[in-house]
Amino acid sequence: MPVENLGEPLVQRCRRIWWTVYILDRQMTSLMGLPQSIQDDDISCQPPEFVGSAQRAAALKMQIRLARIHAEIAKTVYGSKGRLRKKFVLSIKAVLDDLGSLAEELRQSFPLHADERFGGISRMPAHLHLSYYQTIVVVTRPLLFCCLKKVFESPKEVRPLVSSRKIRHLLHISLEASQKILNILESLQDQGLLETFLPWDLDALFVSTMVLILTRFVDFSLMDNQTGHLDKAYGFMETIVSSGNRIAAFRNVELHKLEEMLAEYFENREQPPTASPNTIGSGPSMQHPLSFPEGYQSTAGLLNSEDTLPPPYTGVSDEGSGFGDDLTAEQILAVAESMDIEGTDWLSFATLDNYQILDSSIQ
């Protein structure tokens, strides 16, 4: 946009609008599994300038970089039709490496610690850290879904997957990122800063809660007796629902329905080799009767079919035929074992373990 013709204020305003829409597009399409509307290589718009506010410029830059990583996830982890690529585990590692390069900058520019002036954490750093951890969950989630699919279709393949040191490490990264999201949301709620209208906190809460539910189902030992995080997540969800957020109410029903379906699965089928019947589906969230809107049907009748093994791997393309349909546990393990994931810690740079409200009267 020519500044000499339109003027600096209008050009800067248009640039801010453009990059705001870009960030929203990347986040929403990634969460919904939709294709990208425009490729990053085709974008020539310059970032806006924030005169006298270096932190706002740095925050926007960080959001743009995270949004581009969302685009990278859609392009490299998934194929052109939203299907997992055959070597998606390697793509997960590559994306995590990109995220690792952001960790130090995020820690330095937007530290997540209590602000002595206000008795708590700032909303802007909290939002950026939530986005960071949510991106980790989004990129590692396909591996968890593959394990879930194997539980249903080929239970014998589950143990080799979750027992692999490198696969287990990636699953633990997803779980720990989800728990850190809940820790940040807890701090925001303690300060009265939990967002109940706009979708940012709800989206982070939803993806993290789903990971907790599915991880407990796939392999309860990964939870490390930290089932309290799931109770905490439902507490945040109820807070948002009580504020009148109808989307949160629907998602709350979805999460409870997911738990009900998994509980019915264990009531109607044999126990998978990596699960414990005394722990899975028996968490605190299942102790009360659930009510569901019209359209939700019991899944008990759908869970009695015999186990079927997936078809043998015959494809030669990098594109998969579905969400892990043609990927055996041996193939996933072979790719995972070729990775070097031990030298990077994507999670330890920002924790709230030592966080305390400086003045208990400030809520």
Secondary structure, 3 states (H helix, E strand, C coil): CCHHHHCHHHHHHHHHHHHHHHHHHHHHHHHHCCCCCCCHHHCCCCCCCCCCCHHHHHHHHHHHHHHHHHHHHHHHHECCCCCEECCHHHHHHHHHHHHHHHHHHHHHHCCCCCECCCCECCHHHHHHHHHHHHHHHHHHHHHHHHHHHHHHHCHHHHHHHHHCHHHHHHHHHHHHHHHHHHHHHHHHHHCCCCCCCCCHHHHHHHHHHHHHHHHHHHCHHHHCCCCHHHHHHHHHHHHHHHCCCHHHHHHHHHHHHHHHHHHHHHHHCCCCCCCCCCCCCCCHHHCCCCCCCCCCCCCHHHCCCCCCCCCCCCCCCCECCCCCCCCCHHHHHHHHHCCCCCCCCCCCCCCCCCCCCCCCCCC
